[in-house]
Amino acid sequence: MRTIELRSGEETIRLGQLLKLIDAVPTGAQVKDVLTAGEVQVNGELEERRGRQLRRGDVVSVDGQDDVRIG
């Protein structure tokens, strides 16, 4: 499992931003496609909202990639 650290002073990151950061999608326009295809889970539950706020301790799973924990 990989850990992504939030920037100093930040408490959250949006799911769409994280997917771009970890190279799960090449562009922001493709975030919606990955989400609606059911390829993303947050803390074990299917997630389709690109604006979902992720906090420290959340675990994001994307089909075909290692899980990512928010640190």
N, C-alpha and C positions, 0 to 999 in steps of 0.2 A: 504494500500500500504506500502510495506517495503522499506527502504532506505539502500543502500549499499554505504558506504563511500570509496572513493579511498584513497590509502595510501598517506601519505605526500610526495609531490614532483611528484606524478603521475598525468598525465592529462587524461589518457585513460585506458581502460581495454578491452581486446578482448572478444567478445561474448562467445566463447568457454570456456574461463576462468571463466566468470561470471556464465555460466550454471553449471559448476562443483562447484563453490563456493556456490551457492544457493541450491545445491543438486537436481537440475532438472535432472541430469544424474549421475549415479554412477561412470562412467569412461569417460575419454576423447574420447575413441573409439566410444562411443555411442552418442556423440554430433552430428555427421553428420546425424545419423538416425533420431534424433529429429528434426533437421533442415529440412531435405528433406521430412519429413512427414507433414510439414506445421504447426507445433505446436508452432512456435516462431514468435512473432511480436516485432518490435522495433518502437516505436512512432506510433503505429497503422498500420504499414505496414509489410507484410510478409517478413521475412528475412531468407536466406538460407546460408549466408556466415559466417563460424565459426570465421573468422578473422576480422569481422566487428569491427571497433574501436568505443567503446561507451564512451561518454563524460558526464560530469555533466549535469543533467537535462534530459537525455535520460530515457525513460520508456520501460522496457522489459516485455512482457507478454508471459507466457508459459502456454499452456493448462493444466488445473487442478491445477494451483498454483496461489498464490497472485502475483499481479504485483510488479515489483521491479524498483525503481528509483535510478539512479546513483547520488550520492551526493558528 
